[in-house]
Amino acid sequence: MIRRIDEGASVDQGSDRDIISKPDQYLSDQGKNLEEMLDKIKLPPEVEEQIIKSKTQKVIKDQILGFFKVGEIVREVLNWNDSIDEEIREAKKAVLLSSYFDRTEQNAKALSELKRLLTSAQGNTLFNKILQILDGNPPDQKLAEHLSRALEHIINTDFVSLFEEHKYALAQIDQISAQALAILSDYRFWPTFRLGSYQSAGTKVVSDWLHEFATAYCRSKGVVDGGTAGRIQYSINELLSRRVIEAHLTADGNAVCRITAIGAMLIPYIVRR
């Protein structure tokens, strides 16, 4: 369920942004609530007394806990998880739409355009695909921002006639992690890099160049932590394996990473021009 946004009303999503930007802290806080609920689950006094007095304490205790207390614990855990899952999903949607509205000075027009999308069979399908991508990933502010740009891009096109193209692009985005999308969206600032020995076909580098580019990219971003650098290299390899990027030789003997045709198709969905 999407929270209602009235025309002309401001969108206050502070708490939702906190959930997305600090999911571990949110879950830790909610985990304390779960512990309190579980602490309240007690065996009836007469059952405890029966266990204490019984010579077959272990058997009776296992039977009692299995039939009563464990069932209550399972129910509380599942109920807690359902409520947390729903709250996180609602927060993701709120941040997505908040990011969409934040980029316009005419909320009424933006809302009208959103309604036009939602009331179209093709548009509604595309919107739900965006929500599906959100639901399938941990809370991530950057991902929500990328998807809000995708939403804006789709709305600003003839999404009925371009339905298949949009659906294909969203399917590609769904297969790329938020970290990799962030690197892809930064394509205009990718550094050139130096290769050691290499093989090429024309200007295209066909030998391995992942480590050299990842090292140059991390250096350009001031990344010195080994763990962060490793995750960045993993994300670049993700783009490489999905054929979103490739490397080409430059006139000065260095190399540069460029987006492929598939990558170029995704750029309007994740980068606002």
N, C-alpha and C positions, 0 to 999 in steps of 0.2 A: 504494500500500500504506500503510495507516494503522498507525503504530507502536502496539504493544500497550500498553495501560494496565491494569495489574492493579488489582483492587478494593483500596482502602485505600492504594495506592501514591501517592507524591507525583509531580507532573508537573514535571520540570525541563526547561524549554524555553528556557534562556538563550541558547544559540547560535542557536536558531530565531528568537527575537525579534530578535536582532542582524541576521539576514539580512533580516527584514521591515522593521525600523526603519532600517537602513542598507544598502539594496540596492546603491547605487553603490559604497560602500566594499568590500562583499563581492565584487562583480564585478571591481573593480579588483585586489583581492588574487588572485582566481582567474585574472585575466588574466595576471598575472606567471607563474603556473604554466603557462599556455598558451604563453607566450613561451619558457619553459625547455624545454617539450616540442618546440616547433618548432625551437629551436636544436640539439636532438639529432638532427634529421633531416639527415643528411649524405649527399652523393653518395659512392659507393664510390671509393676512391683511383684505381683504374684508369680510371673514367669521367671524373674530373676531369683526369687526365693526358691522356686522349684529347681532351678539349675544348681543353686548352691547346695541344696539338700540332697540332690540326686547322687546316687553312687555311680550312675552312668552319666556323669556330668558332660563329658565330651560329646557323646552321641546326642543327648537331649539339647545341648547348646547348639550344635550344628543344625539340628532339625529346626529348632526355634528360630535361629538367625536366618536360616535358609527360607523359612516360610513367612516370617514376619519382617524382621529388621532389614535384611538384605533387599527384600522387595521394596521397602520404603526408601532405602538409600538409592536404589536404582531409579525409582520414580522421581526422587528429588533431583538426582544428577541429570536425568533426561529433561526434566522440566526446566532446570537451570540452564542447561545447554541450549534448549530451544529458545528460551527468552533472550539469552546472550546472542545467539545466532541471528534472531530477528532484529535485535537492537543494532547489531553491527551492519546488517543488510540495510536497515533504514538509514543509518548514518552514511553508508556508502552512497546511497541514492541522493541523500540530502546534499552531500559534498559535491557530487557530480552536477546536480542541478544548480547549486549555489555557484560553482565555478562557471557554469554556462551563463547565468544571469549577471555575474560579476563583470563580465567582459562587454556588457552593453549598457548604454546610458538610457535606454528606452525599454524598461522592463515590460511594459504593456505590449509592445511590439514583439519582444522576445517570447512572451507568454503566448501570444496569438500564433506565432510561428510554431511553437512547441505543440500547441493544440492541433494545428494543421497536420503536423507529423503524426501525432498520436491517433488522430481520427481517420488516417489512411491505413488501409490494410498493409501496404508495403512499408509505410513509415512506422507503424506500430511494431511490425516484425523486426525492423532494424533497431528500434529503440529497445526492445526486449533482448536483442542480441547483445547490445551494449551492457544492459543489466546483467546478462548471463556472464559476460567477461568479468564484470565487477565481482559477482558472487563466487566465481571460480578462483579468485585470488585473495591473498591476505589483504587486510586494510593497507592501502598505500596512497598517500596524497598525490604523488606524481602520476600514478596510474589513473586516478580520478580526474586529474587535470588533462591528461592525454585524451581520455575518453570524452571529456566535456568538449574538447576541440573537435573530436570526431563527430560528436552530436551536432555541434555548430556547423561543421562542414556539410554534413548530410542535409541539415535543414535548409542550408543556403543553396542547395542544388535541386534539380528536378528529380527528387528521390524515387518517383514512380518509374520513370523511364530508365533511371540508373540503378534500379534495385539490385540487379545481379552484380553489378560492379561494386556497389557498397557492401553487399553481402560477402563477396569474395575478400574485399579489403579487411572487413571486420574479422573474418575467419583467419586471415593471416596475422592480424594483431593479437587475436586470441592465443596464437601459438608462440608469441614472443613475450618474454618476461618484462616486468616494469623497468628493471635496470637496463635491459637491452634497448627498450623503447626510448629511455632517456638518452642513451648514447646515440641512437639513431637520430633523434630529434636535434642533437648537437652537431649534425653533419657539417654545417657551415664553418665550424671551428676545429675540425680535425687537423692535426699537424702533419706535415710531411715527415718521412722517416727514412733512415738509412738501412740498406740491406747489405748483408754479407754476400755470400755466393747465392745465386738465384737462377731460376729458369723462367723464361717468358715466351709468350706467343704474341708477337707484335709488341704492344705496350703492356699487355696484361701479364701480371706476375702469376705464374702457375705453380711455383714452388711455395713452400710454407713461409708465410710472412706475419703470422699472428703475433708471435712474441715481440717482434720488433715494433709493430704498430701499437700494441697494448702498452709497451714500455714508453713509447713516445707520447701516447695519449695520457697516461698517468702522470708523466713528467709535466705535460702542458697544464694539467689540472692541479699540480702540486700534491699529488698523492704519493706518500712515502710509506704508508702502512702496508706491510706485505699481505695481510688478509684482504684488505680493500682492493689492492692491486690484483690479487688472484681472482676476486669476484668480477672485477672489470674485464679481465682477460677471458673469463668464462663467458661473460655476456657478449663480448665481441665475437668469440667463437660461435656463439648461438646465432648471431647475425650472419656470420660467414657460412655456417652449415645450412642456413635457410636461404642462401643465395641472395641475401639482401644487400651485401656489400662485396666489393672486390678491390684489388690493388692494381695500380698502373704505374709504370715508370714515368718519371718526369724528365725534362730536357737536361737538367743538371745532374742526372745520374741517381737521384733519390727516388723515392716512391711515395705515392699518395693513395689514400683509401677513398673510394668513390661508391656512391649508391648505385645499384643496378636498376633495371627497369621496374622490378618488383618494389625495390626500396623507394624509387621515385613515386610510385603509385601510392605508397603509404604516407608519404610526407604531408600531404594536405590534411590528413586525418589526425596527425599528432603535432603539427607545427602550424601556428597561426601566422598567416602571411599578411 
